[in-house]
Amino acid sequence: MRSRVGLRHARHPVPTVLRGIYLPRSTDAAAFAMATYGIPLLVLATTDSAALTGLAFAVEWAPRLATFAFAGALVDRHGTTAVLRWANVARALVVLAAAFLLPKQEAGLGATATVMVLAASTGILTEFSYIAAETAGGVAGREAGARAHRVQSVLLGIDQVATLSGPALAGLLLQWTGASGMLLVIAVFSTLTSVLAPRQYLRPKPAEAQSAGKGLRTGWATLRALPALGWLVAGLTVSNLAIGLLQAAAPVIIVKQLGHSTADVGFVWSIAAVASLGAVLLCRRAIDRFGLWPVGVVSATIAAAACLAVSFASTYHAFLALIAVLMAGEGGMTVVLRTLRSHLIPADVFGATLSLTILLLLLPFPLAGVLVTLVPPAQFGHVITFCAVLQAVGLFTAFARLRATPALSTSFA
């Protein structure tokens, strides 16, 4: 038996963390950031409609929720590599098709339909890829043991670097080369991810494979058995309504109300990524010294205060600065979430439970898009204030309940 195992590893060596996790995660994160922030800008540039921009945001995120009902089970069944590779191949083909069609269409129903289909299809494929990458990252963190938060900090840092460059690159390409240039770059990053994906990193035993429905039930049962993780996910879900609203409304606020360009929209999220990346680096050291709970509370307080102030921002630079502070707080809370998740979720149900937690965290995003579609732009400030109050209450409640939870108050101190 030992010789067979040795031969198997000789044929398919376990990839290093750099080759098997960090490199494909980097190219996938770049495609993710450009698609997530660039496609709503593409819709606004194509339709010149605030309502359709909000609708596109909802159309981009709503299919992801349906995807998560079976994405985790698919990863558990077929492994991270297969899902990562084929999701990126499909995404490359979709954006290439859109890059070919859009220049041939005049502004109107045809172009609007194309960008809406593009938003929905890239949303689905991007989340399949994300689940696979996150599952592989969870395995790497679990193998790191007590240093799991350092691995998660590197992964989050990769995401933030992509978020730093992706929105700005998407905005600049859209402004100077048009839709085709932006979409071609997304296709290049997607293709690189499929090429860089290792032969295999995580492939559970066939007996562990679950149907989509069973995977969802398994994830829910696991989350209910982990109250520390459950409360944190609940608080961040409420917080994400405010984050989603700002993401959906930012193109309209910056371009229509503040009179800036699509490149300036991308620049806001790039600067926010710099702030978030700095927070990630600080939180890694702070968790070593103070533990998860204090770092989470400070991060939540910063995020809630900044979000409440955003609705009063009347200039582009004030809006940019407050979004940066807000996303710094979000970055700190994400390190806490990823570290807790990698330690608490059992390996054999990690994919299914990860899918459910991300599903819950994404629920507010299509709702945010619907709000932007229905609410007149002049009333955005009131809606942002309301969502910011909900965010503050949700985060306060979550961390108050976690105060006596050993997993946060004493672990990893």
Summary of the structure (lengths in Angstrom):
residues: 413
radius of gyration: 20.6
end to end distance: 41.2
largest distance: 70.1
contacts: 1604
relative contact order: 0.16
helix: 87%
strand: 0%
